[in-house]
């Protein structure tokens, strides 16, 4: 991690950013949400569809209103099957809401073989196990998770995939669902399971980059992309999957006008390519309470949360909002920011004749030179307060005598104001 200190004083316009495939899809999802908070899809239940729409929107600040509306709708739904309870617990748990009672119900429903059924005492299925085990990761009960993983391990087919039930032929959807779950289980012994499942998907990718038994479908391709991205596959298999999905996106931003397919496609795409990110907490001022005349080191962390490295990352700093008259402090170029990496940039800000509050903005890739799936996490601001220097000018009213009219020989208390303080001298 290197430190780079560069100072420029240059004024320049900002270029308006075009919408990426994900941002286009997010906008479409927001437009088709019901006012009550749910999404409907002709091929799935409203509950199932809303679960995935909420999951897809969770990490995108521009969709917070849609996300919260959907989350509140899901929270208020009564569910009876274990898989829907698992979906509900997963979504609410990711939002930081209490789910202990739901996790207890799910934990008690585990079958002796380590799997789960659709309801209590139902025969275990691979599908239900994958759905229910994921929220149970939050329970901290390693015995339940280990037993569940052993159930999945024992029922993984020789080709590396899974079917709906034990001994069923492997299929893309179930294999992808289990692989995505296993991506959250790295603390357990699952590396061989992951490698063989990835091998199954690799063997079943079609020449056009998609997935599907007879021909490529958005449904199976999106699920495969979701799983491959979750385990950090950044090679040509994942890239071709992403390209297939992007080429199938409709002009309105959706996939087949389906909220469910659009949501899963977003989940598949969000791990592709570089994704630059900065937050308020990444900006630090040294010193943090400067006096007027000090030179402040603005130190900033820059993250790449994507699966590919980013080159020539331009970082700009402004005093004030860049698009409404803010003054450019300077800029720094990071030559290389590795995937899932972080680097530090520094820039110096002189405070002479600049007392008071300053809103310091940091912008990543402001001219949209790097293709990202999300551009809304590329700017942050933090307030800097510069403490003004003391006023050393003394006026008659700054002096106080006590008593005001002393008698000859009487001791007098002299008080005066200076440096914003009150001094006295007997």
Helices and strands as residue ranges (DSSP letters): H 21-31, H 46-57, G 61-63, H 64-75, H 82-94, H 100-108, H 126-136, G 137-139, H 142-154, H 172-182, H 191-203, H 218-230, H 236-248, H 259-269, E 276-277, G 280-282, E 283-286, E 295-304, E 310-319, G 322-324, E 327-337, E 341-350, E 356-364, E 379-386, G 396-398, E 399-402, E 413-418, E 421-425
